[in-house]
Amino acid sequence: MSETDVFERLGLTEYERIALTELLSLGRTTAPNLAEAAGIPKARVYGVLDSLADRGFVKVIPGRPKQYLPRSPEEILDRAEENQRQAYEQFVRDVEAERESFLEEFGPRFERAGQEVTAAEELFYVVDVGEPSETETKRIYHEARERVRVLTKAFEYIETVEPAVADAVDRGLDVRVLMLHPDNLSPPNRERQAELVEYIEREYPEIGIRFSLEALPFRGTLADPTMEYDDGTAILLVQADDVPNHLREAVITENGAFVAGLNRYFDLIWKHESAGRPGDAT
């Protein structure tokens, strides 16, 4: 992740990013000195510094004139995490404070609407591929209670869902990943897969990995299947390399019987039509 990516993730404006970058190089300084060094208009620099100070990234030293001292890079990241944590906690409190009135108002409306769905509509619903499907995948990891199963070409998207993966591993869930065998990948994809497998084995040795000897007709993530067919969630993407991502949709099902069927497919491939890492004994 680059410096720009970190600053964007912290929610900094362009002037805030420039100011903080310059402060980390200058150290303790005044607003006029910073404005001149960073090329920030003097009419804007005080507001920029106040914003950085409000978030705890900069200390304000009283005096005439005031001086501004950046916190260390580690402290800045710690403060950013704490700010987000407090914002989330406040969000939860705000939502809970309105829960009863919201349900009283809109619950009866929903019931009166008498929405009827067909069997097919009840079985699946769709989301766009990209951020919506990534959000649903992370939700599946976070809400899983016992096990998660992944079918994927190379698990290329782990970077976008990694916090959710780490959460599942930390909670002791049984996580298994079934990838396409490298013999069935192009050289660039084979190399990328090898890098990701090495990363997963190093960072998350609890995750089981095997390689399907045959092509996988779909990719996706499923969680908590039961043989009673009363639980489980899955998100699926049909393999269609000739269709660009922005035109593709992922399907989500919470039908326990369907998820159990997907799990049986996974288990059969895992036990009978897959291999360990190339070079391993199994």
C-alpha positions in Angstrom: 0.0 0.0 0.0 1.4 3.4 -1.0 1.6 6.6 1.1 -1.2 8.0 -1.0 -3.4 5.0 -0.3 -2.9 5.3 3.4 -3.7 9.0 3.5 -6.9 8.3 1.4 -7.9 5.6 3.8 -7.4 8.1 6.7 -9.9 10.4 4.9 -7.4 13.3 4.4 -8.1 16.1 1.9 -5.4 17.1 -0.5 -4.3 20.0 1.7 -4.4 17.8 4.8 -2.2 15.2 3.1 0.3 17.9 2.0 0.4 19.5 5.4 0.8 16.2 7.3 3.5 15.1 4.9 5.4 18.3 5.3 5.0 18.3 9.1 6.4 14.8 9.3 9.5 16.2 7.6 9.7 19.6 9.4 8.7 18.6 12.9 7.5 21.4 15.2 6.7 24.5 13.3 4.2 27.4 12.9 1.3 27.7 10.6 2.9 30.5 8.5 6.1 28.4 8.1 4.1 25.4 7.1 2.1 27.3 4.6 5.2 28.6 2.9 7.0 25.2 3.0 4.0 23.2 1.7 2.6 25.8 -0.7 -0.7 25.9 1.2 -2.6 29.3 1.0 -2.3 31.0 4.4 -6.0 31.5 4.4 -6.5 27.7 4.4 -3.6 26.5 6.5 -5.2 27.2 10.0 -8.3 25.3 9.1 -6.2 22.4 7.7 -4.2 22.2 10.9 -7.2 22.4 13.1 -8.8 19.5 11.3 -5.6 17.4 11.7 -5.5 18.4 15.4 -9.1 17.5 15.9 -8.4 13.9 14.7 -5.4 13.7 17.0 -2.8 13.6 14.2 -1.1 16.8 15.3 -0.4 18.4 18.7 -1.1 22.1 19.2 1.6 23.9 21.3 0.1 27.0 22.9 2.0 30.3 22.5 2.3 33.3 20.3 2.4 32.1 17.7 1.0 28.6 18.1 3.1 25.8 17.0 2.1 22.4 15.6 3.9 19.1 16.2 3.0 16.0 14.3 2.5 12.8 16.1 4.7 9.8 15.1 3.5 7.7 12.1 2.6 4.9 14.5 0.6 7.2 16.7 -1.2 8.6 13.7 -2.4 5.2 12.6 -3.4 4.3 16.2 -5.4 7.5 16.4 -7.1 6.8 13.1 -8.1 3.4 14.2 -9.5 4.8 17.5 -11.4 7.5 15.7 -13.0 4.9 13.5 -13.8 2.7 16.4 -15.5 5.5 18.3 -17.4 6.6 15.2 -18.7 3.1 14.7 -19.7 2.8 18.3 -21.6 6.0 18.1 -23.3 4.8 14.9 -24.5 1.7 16.6 -25.8 3.7 19.5 -27.6 6.1 17.2 -29.2 3.2 15.2 -30.3 1.4 18.4 -31.8 4.6 19.7 -34.1 4.7 16.7 -34.7 1.0 16.3 -38.0 0.8 18.2 -39.6 3.7 16.5 -38.4 2.6 13.0 -39.8 -0.9 13.5 -43.1 0.4 14.7 -43.4 2.7 11.7 -42.1 0.5 8.9 -42.8 -3.0 10.1 -46.5 -2.8 9.6 -46.0 -1.2 6.2 -43.8 -4.0 5.1 -46.3 -6.6 6.3 -49.2 -4.8 4.7 -47.4 -4.8 1.4 -47.7 -8.6 1.4 -44.7 -9.1 -0.8 -44.9 -12.4 -2.6 -41.9 -14.0 -4.2 -41.6 -17.0 -6.5 -39.6 -20.0 -5.5 -36.7 -18.9 -7.7 -36.7 -15.4 -6.3 -36.7 -16.9 -2.8 -33.8 -19.2 -3.7 -31.4 -16.4 -5.0 -30.9 -12.7 -5.1 -28.1 -10.9 -7.1 -25.5 -8.2 -6.4 -23.1 -6.6 -8.8 -19.5 -7.9 -9.0 -17.0 -5.6 -7.3 -17.6 -3.8 -4.1 -21.2 -5.1 -3.5 -20.1 -8.7 -3.9 -17.0 -8.1 -1.8 -19.2 -6.6 1.0 -21.4 -9.7 0.9 -18.4 -12.0 1.0 -17.0 -10.2 4.1 -20.4 -10.5 5.7 -20.4 -14.2 5.2 -17.1 -14.5 6.9 -18.1 -12.3 9.8 -21.4 -14.1 10.4 -20.1 -17.6 10.0 -20.1 -19.6 13.2 -18.3 -22.9 12.3 -16.9 -23.3 8.8 -16.2 -21.4 5.6 -15.5 -23.0 2.2 -14.0 -21.1 -0.7 -13.9 -22.2 -4.4 -11.6 -19.9 -6.4 -9.1 -19.8 -9.2 -6.3 -18.3 -7.1 -8.0 -16.4 -4.2 -6.8 -13.2 -5.9 -9.3 -11.1 -4.0 -8.0 -12.0 -0.5 -6.5 -8.5 -0.2 -10.0 -7.0 -0.2 -11.6 -9.4 2.2 -8.5 -10.2 4.4 -9.8 -8.5 7.6 -12.8 -10.7 7.5 -10.7 -13.8 6.7 -8.4 -13.0 9.7 -11.5 -12.6 11.9 -12.8 -16.0 10.9 -9.4 -17.6 11.6 -9.0 -15.8 14.9 -12.4 -17.2 16.0 -11.3 -20.7 15.3 -13.5 -21.4 12.3 -12.6 -24.2 9.9 -11.7 -22.4 6.7 -10.8 -24.4 3.6 -9.9 -23.0 0.1 -10.2 -25.1 -3.0 -8.2 -23.5 -5.9 -7.8 -24.5 -9.5 -4.8 -26.7 -10.0 -1.8 -24.6 -11.4 -1.5 -27.0 -14.4 -4.8 -25.5 -15.6 -3.6 -21.9 -15.2 -1.8 -19.6 -17.6 1.8 -18.8 -16.6 1.0 -15.4 -15.1 -1.9 -16.7 -13.2 0.1 -19.7 -12.0 2.8 -17.3 -10.7 0.2 -15.1 -8.9 -1.4 -18.2 -7.4 1.9 -19.4 -6.0 2.6 -16.0 -4.4 -0.9 -16.0 -2.8 -0.6 -19.6 -1.6 2.8 -18.8 0.0 1.3 -15.8 1.7 -1.7 -17.7 3.1 0.4 -20.5 4.3 2.7 -18.0 6.1 0.1 -15.7 7.6 -2.8 -18.1 8.0 -1.4 -21.7 8.4 -4.8 -22.7 9.9 -6.4 -22.4 6.5 -6.6 -25.7 4.5 -5.7 -25.4 0.8 -6.1 -28.0 -2.0 -6.2 -27.8 -5.8 -9.0 -29.1 -8.0 -7.7 -31.3 -10.8 -10.7 -30.3 -13.0 -12.1 -26.9 -13.9 -14.4 -25.4 -11.4 -17.7 -24.4 -12.9 -18.3 -21.6 -10.4 -16.4 -19.6 -7.8 -17.7 -18.5 -4.5 -17.8 -18.7 -0.7 -20.2 -20.7 1.5 -20.6 -20.9 5.2 -22.2 -23.1 7.9 -24.0 -25.7 5.7 -26.0 -28.3 7.7 -27.3 -31.7 6.7 -30.6 -30.7 8.2 -30.9 -28.1 5.4 -31.9 -25.4 7.8 -28.9 -23.0 7.7 -26.1 -21.7 5.6 -25.2 -18.8 3.2 -23.4 -18.7 -0.1 -22.3 -16.3 -2.7 -21.5 -17.6 -6.2 -20.1 -16.3 -9.4 -20.4 -18.4 -12.6 -17.1 -18.8 -14.4 -17.3 -16.6 -17.5 -13.9 -15.1 -18.4 -15.2 -13.5 -21.6 -17.7 -11.3 -19.7 -16.2 -8.1 -18.2 -16.6 -7.7 -14.4 -18.7 -4.5 -14.7 -21.4 -6.6 -16.6 -21.4 -9.5 -14.2 -23.5 -10.3 -11.2 -23.0 -12.6 -8.3 -25.9 -14.7 -6.8 -26.5 -15.1 -3.1 -28.5 -17.8 -1.5 -29.6 -18.4 2.1 -31.5 -21.6 1.2 -30.2 -24.3 3.5 -30.8 -27.2 1.1 -29.0 -25.4 -1.7 -26.0 -24.5 0.5 -25.8 -28.1 1.7 -25.7 -29.3 -1.9 -22.9 -26.9 -2.6 -21.0 -28.1 0.4 -21.4 -31.8 -0.7 -19.9 -30.7 -4.1 -17.0 -29.0 -2.3 -16.4 -32.1 -0.1 -16.4 -34.5 -3.1 -13.9 -32.4 -5.0 -11.8 -31.9 -1.8 -11.6 -35.6 -1.0 -11.6 -37.3 -4.5 -10.6 -34.8 -7.2 -8.0 -32.5 -5.7 -4.4 -32.6 -4.8 -2.1 -30.9 -2.2 0.4 -28.3 -3.2 2.4 -29.4 -6.2 5.4 -31.2 -4.9 3.7 -32.4 -1.7 3.0 -36.0 -1.1 -0.8 -35.6 -1.1 
